[in-house]
Amino acid sequence: MSDNKNIKILFFGDLVGKIARKAVAEYLQQRRNQNDYPDFVIANVENASHGFGLTEKNYNELSEAGIDCFTSGNHIWDKKDIFNYIEKADKLIRPINYPANTPGQGSRVFEKNGCKIAVINALGRVFMPPIDSPLEILKAEVERLKEITPYIVIDFHAEATAEKVCIARYLSELGVSAFFGTHTHIQTADEKIINNMAYITDAGFCGASDSVIGMEYSTSLRRMTTLLPERYEVASNPPCIINAVEVSVIDGAATDIKRINVNIDMNDKELEVSVETNSV
């Protein structure tokens, strides 16, 4: 595949727990069976291992399922074995605006079927842990990567919608191909193309449908009503919701963006596509 061909990039919102890992693998297999497999698959995995962080075992499991690139966020450090494998995990990136001596890489260039695709991960600053400003860091990295490939994708992991919208428009003027917001676990209905860049404020999440953004309702309610630091428990009962976004890109410019909302009943593995599968 040369750099002037139409490529389809599939991006999964934050995976939460085992149920999400299994459902995403099942969804990808369904796409294979339908001969409708995307050219490049990205997933945010900072909550993939029991809701917090990513173990090496789960990294390998998801790699075998067909994910080409793993993005993350502020929870990527929650499983301590991340420090044992992050330097050799050639599909994994962590936010680029951590201090320079932080383990891992904030961006990577992948080659798939002869096409180079660059992916950058960054953290927002509003209502988030203290971190370096992403603006100048992202500008410099986009300019560097544009010398390598016109296909540049960004996972911006942030809380505030205004911060996502503002930084996305800024990056669209620099020639970014796609901007996927993550972190809030609620899929927004504002997919659009801005200056040839596919955009969505938040891609949503993959996890138990009957949950509080992937966590058990009972423990979430107790934390809110008692204010005690009770540990969150990952919801694990089916069905599982799959929130994802698929974009088409030609020579670095986005031509289409589709928001995907799929329910998978992990008991019988039947796939039911909801009405919220939209295209721009």
Number of C-alpha atoms within 10 A of each C-alpha: 13 12 17 14 13 18 22 19 20 23 27 26 30 34 30 29 28 20 25 30 21 18 27 27 17 18 19 18 15 16 12 12 10 9 9 10 16 17 16 21 18 23 25 28 32 27 29 28 24 21 24 21 23 24 25 17 11 16 21 12 15 21 15 11 17 15 22 19 23 24 30 30 26 22 17 23 18 16 17 12 14 19 13 11 16 19 13 9 16 15 19 25 26 26 26 22 20 20 10 10 6 12 15 21 20 22 23 17 17 17 13 13 10 10 18 17 23 22 22 24 27 29 28 27 17 15 9 13 10 11 15 16 14 19 14 11 13 21 13 10 14 25 13 11 20 16 8 14 17 23 26 24 24 23 27 27 27 24 20 17 14 12 15 24 16 10 16 25 16 15 22 19 12 16 19 29 30 30 28 25 29 28 26 20 21 17 22 15 13 13 22 20 21 18 18 20 28 29 28 25 28 31 32 29 29 34 39 29 20 17 17 17 21 28 22 18 16 13 17 17 12 14 14 11 9 9 9 9 9 12 9 18 16 25 26 21 16 18 21 26 26 26 27 26 28 21 25 22 26 18 15 25 22 25 17 19 25 20 25 23 22 20 23 26 16 17 9 7 15 14 16 12 14 11 9 13 14 13 14 13
